[in-house]
Amino acid sequence: MEQRKITRSDLVSMFLRSNLQQASFNFERIHGLGFCYDMIPAIKRLYPLKEDQVAALRRHLVFFNTTPAVCGPVIGVTAAMEEARANGAEIDDGTINGIKVGLMGPLAGVGDPLVWGTLRPITAALGASLALSGNILGPLLFFFIFNAVRLAMKWYGLQLGFRKGVNIVSDMGGNLLQKTHRRRVDSRAVCDGRAGDQMDVNQRTVGGFTNACRRWCHRHHNRAEHPRPTLPWFAGARSDAADGSSAQQKN
């Protein structure tokens, strides 16, 4: 039997497609359709028959949800399992979906704070420090650094997942996630200190505004010596109406 192999061009195509994973976001299967779209190059390479391609596509139209920037390992592992299945390995649909579910949770737990809670604030603080001084490179620096790191994480994760296959689960079960969490906390401390030096935030609390309104209402509505305030034009209209009514009574 001829061995069917996923080529590097297939991996590149899957990597590029993964950047559109949230284009079909929905609350039923989240990124499920996007993940299926990512797997199309591998499915076409491994399954020449249309019936097998349709079955493979349906296999990946299930619920999938993880941080898009760290979805590379899941795509790589799934592609490796599809390659092994196409070459005769006893891998059923439940095994493939089970590995996907087992990976997407831990990766989301690391990816959300790492990307949205660490990478983006750090790069935004660097860009803001330049933008506050009037340098147009501030937003450009934020855009390019953030996306360069994001794309590098995704490409490296995809290659790592494809190379290790299901063995990557043992790495996820070790102390890799704990090390990542400690590094995230250290980087957040540096980010907060840097942002505090560069930014001056003037914050008005909702409670202060509410208390001011309460005092104003008490002063103008609950004291007999202070009549209810009215607009000048409305007060004039009321006085004219009162004069007219008194004139009619005299007549």
N, C-alpha and C positions, 0 to 999 in steps of 0.2 A: 504493500500500500504506500502510495506517495505521501510523504510528509508535507503537511500544509503549514507554512510559517507566516507569521505576521512580520511585514517588512518595516524598516525604519520610516519609510514614507507613510505607512499606515499609522504609525505612532504619532508622527507630526500632524497628520490630518485629524486624528482624534484629539490631540492637544489643542489645535485651532478651534475645533468644534466645541470643546469644553468651555470656551469663553462665551458661548451663547447658551449656556445651560439654563439660565434663568429667563430666557426669552419666552418660554412656554410655561412660566410659573403658574400653578393653580393650587387651590387649597384641598384638592382631592388627593393628588399624588406628588405635590410640591415639584421636585425636579425630575420626576420619573420620565416624562417624555423627553426632556433634555438629555438625560443619561442615555436613553435609547438612541437618540440622534448621535451622541458621541460614539456609540458602538458600531455604527453602520460601516465604516471602513474595514474594521476587523471582521464583521459578519460577512461582508461581500468577499473578502479574501479567503475565508475559511470554508464557506458553504457555497459551492457553485450552483446547487439546485435551489430553485425558487422556493420550494416547499420548506427546505431547511432554513432558508433566510427568514421566511415568515414566522416560523416557529421560534427562531432566535430573537426576532424583534418583539414578539409577544412575551417572551421570557423576561425582557427588560422593561416592559411597560408596567412596572409595579411601583409602589411607593418608594421614593428615594429622597433623602434630605440630609445634606451636610453642607459645610461651608464651601462655596465654590472654589476658593483659592487652594483648598487642600483636598480636592476630590481626585487629584492625580493618582494616589495609591490605589483607590478603589477601581478606577478605570483600568490601571495597569494589571491589577490582580485578576479582574474579571476577564480581560483580554487573554491573559495567560491561561485561565481555566477554560475559556472557549477554545483556545488553540489545542489544549490537551484533549478536550472532548472531541474536537473534530478529527484528531489523530487516533481515536479509539479508546481513550480513557473512560472509565466508568464514573462519569460525573453527571448527576441528574440536575433538573431545574432547581430543586430545593436546596441542593448544596451550593449552587452559584448564588442564589438569592440569600441564603443564610450567611455566606461570607460577606456579601454586600451590606447586609443589615448589621453584622458584627463589627464592620469597619466604620460605617458612616457615623455611628454614635460617638465613639471615642475621638474620631477626627473632628467632629463638630464641637465636642467639648474643648478641644485644644485650639481649633481653627478660629472660633468666634472671638475668644479673648486675645488670641495671638494676632489676628488680622485687624479686627475692628476695635479691639481694646488696647492694642500696643502699637502695631505698625502704623495704622492710620493716624493716631494722635501724635506719634513722634514725628512723622513726615509732615503733618499739618503744622506742628509747632515750629519746625525748621522753616517751612514756607512762610508762616505768619510772621516770624521774626524778620524776614527780608521784606515782606509786603508792608509791614508797619513803617519801615523806613523809606517806602516809596519805590522799592525795587521790583520791577515786573517779573524778575526771575523767581520770586516767591511762589506764586501758584504753579509756575512751570516746574519748579524743583519738586514741589509736592506731587504733582501729577506723574512725572517721570520716575521718581524714586519709588513711589508707592506701587506703580504698575510693574516696574522692573523686578522688584522683590516678589510681588504676587505671581508674576509669570514664571520666575525662576523656581519658586516653590512648587508650582503646579507641574512644570516640566520635569523637575528632579523627582517629584513624587510619582509621576506616571512611569518614568524609567525604573525607579526603584521597585514599584509594585509589579511591573511586568517581569523584571529580572528575578525577583525573589518568589513571586507567585504566592501561594498560600502560606509559605514560610514567614511572610511578613507579619502574620498574626502573632508569632512568638515575640517579635520585636515590640509590637503594640502592647503585649502583656507584661513586658519588663518595666524598667524604671525610666524608659524614654519619656513618657508623658510627665512624670514627676520632675525630671530635669527641665523639660520645656516650661513647666509652670514656674519653677524657681527663676529661670531666666526672664520670663515675662514680668514677674514681680519686680526684679531688679531694674529692668528697662523702663517700667512704668514710673518708678521712683525718679529715675533720671529725667524722664519726659516731663513729669509734674514740676520738678524743680526748674527746668529750662523754661517751661511755659510761664511759670510764675514770675520769672525775671523779666520776661519780654512783654507780658500783657497786663494791662490795668483794666479791671472789670468794675464798672459801676452798676451795682445791682440794687434794684428797688423791690422790696418785699411786698407781696400781696397783703399781708397782715397790716402793714403800715398804712396802706391806702384804705383798707377797710375801716381801720380805727379812725382815720381822718374823716371819712364819710359819716361814721357814726357820731362823732363829735359835732360835725356840722349840722346834722339832722336834729340832734338834741338841742343845740343852741337856737335853732331857728323855728323849731316846731313845738317844742315842749315848754317854752317859756312864754307867758302871756304878754310880757313887756316887749317881745320881739314879734312883730307880725310876720306872716309867711311871705317870703320874698317872691316878687313877681317881676316879670320882664317889663321894661319901660313902656313898650308899645301896648302890652296887654293891660298895664295899669291905666294908661291913657284911655284905652277903649272902655275899661270898666267905669272910669269917671264920667266919660261922655254918656254912657248908657244910664248911669245913675242920674245925671242932670236931665236927660230926656224923660225918664220915668217920673221924676219930681215935677217937671213942667206939665206933663199930662195930668197928674193928680191935681195940680192947681187949677187947670182949665176945667 
